[in-house]
Amino acid sequence: MATGRDVNSHATLLEDDRAGLVERLRTRQPEIEAAVSALIERLIASITDEYNREPERTERSPEGRRAERVQRLLDGVPVDVGEFGYELDAWHVCVIATGANVEKAVRGLAAALGRELLLVARDGEVWAWLGAQRKPKMSDIERVLSAPGFAGVSLAIGEAARAVQGWRLTHREAQAALLVAQHSPQRLTRYLDVALEAAALQDEALADSLIERYLLPLDDMRIGGQAARRTLRALFDTEYNVSSAAHPLKVHRSSVHRWREEIERRLGYRLHEHQAEIEVALRIEDLRAHHSAEPSPSKRLD
């Protein structure tokens, strides 16, 4: 049995040990702080690494893998298309959709037309191919898109083309049509209707050249550049019928005849010799004006 003296001695030893431990902790405090700091840094690095790996995991998701394989196939790289569930040896029409609820809209379009669908989401856009063994009719697509369920959706669409080469071609056409649609949004922008504008918009130098060569010389006319442009449109719309062109311009036919002569004199050639180029220049100028006049997204939300 422990005596009082033994208990006191044991207590003294414990007190000495505690004092020694406190002293050792005090003298090694810088080392402890350094160790804790290193631990925190490793923890932060681990969290950062996990955060940075998130896009990689997303890219490896089924949707990410599909988008990656689609892009590789567009680039001409052979890929295993088995997981697409989509027949490439067929007729294809590519649609690039933007707006609200676009995936739902595109799926509805494919279902209404009875077409296979290959769909990937890329950077706020939906790329979709509609496929079938028979060539699609654009009139069928336009009919479906006239339904109320497609309000708020903008579709840029390529032309129908066959097999994997056509699958790539119709996508390039849809991308070109999208460029025009971004300047002048509407429910459907068809490549065939805007091919020349798309080509000019893809080449800023070409667009500038068309406007400078075919339109800017008209700005010094006495009637003004805008009136000269309206005259050109009226003449083109009426196939150069001066009397018919005078009606929408609300002037006498003699005025239209005189203005046409002055326009041709300033440009240095007859209008019919370069009508296609002039019409493209007019449309490019309109698209640019429409695009620059559009409010920013933040303003549209106000």
Stockholm file with secondary structure:
# STOCKHOLM 1.0

chainA/1-302         MATGRDVNSHATLLEDDRAGLVERLRTRQPEIEAAVSALIERLIASITDEYNREPERTERSPEGRRAERVQRLLDGVPVDVGEFGYELDAWHVCVIATGANVEKAVRGLAAALGRELLLVARDGEVWAWLGAQRKPKMSDIERVLSAPGFAGVSLAIGEAARAVQGWRLTHREAQAALLVAQHSPQRLTRYLDVALEAAALQDEALADSLIERYLLPLDDMRIGGQAARRTLRALFDTEYNVSSAAHPLKVHRSSVHRWREEIERRLGYRLHEHQAEIEVALRIEDLRAHHSAEPSPSKRLD
#=GR chainA/1-302 SS CCCHHHHHHHHHHHHHHHHHHHHHHHHTHHHHHHHHHHHHHHHHHHHHHHHHHHHHHHHTSHHHHHHHHHHHHHTTCCCCCGGGCCCSSSEEEEEEEEETTHHHHHHHHHHHHTCEEEEEEETTEEEEEEEESSCCCHHHHHHHHTSGGGTTEEEEECCCEEHHHHHHHHHHHHHHHHHHHHHSCCSEEEHHHHHHHHHHHHCHHHHHHHHHHHTGGGGGSTTCHHHHHHHHHHHHHTTTCHHHHHHHHTSCHHHHHHHHHHHHHHHTSCGGGGHHHHHHHHHHHHHHHHHHHSCCHHHHHC
#=GC SS_cons         CCCHHHHHHHHHHHHHHHHHHHHHHHHTHHHHHHHHHHHHHHHHHHHHHHHHHHHHHHHTSHHHHHHHHHHHHHTTCCCCCGGGCCCSSSEEEEEEEEETTHHHHHHHHHHHHTCEEEEEEETTEEEEEEEESSCCCHHHHHHHHTSGGGTTEEEEECCCEEHHHHHHHHHHHHHHHHHHHHHSCCSEEEHHHHHHHHHHHHCHHHHHHHHHHHTGGGGGSTTCHHHHHHHHHHHHHTTTCHHHHHHHHTSCHHHHHHHHHHHHHHHTSCGGGGHHHHHHHHHHHHHHHHHHHSCCHHHHHC
//
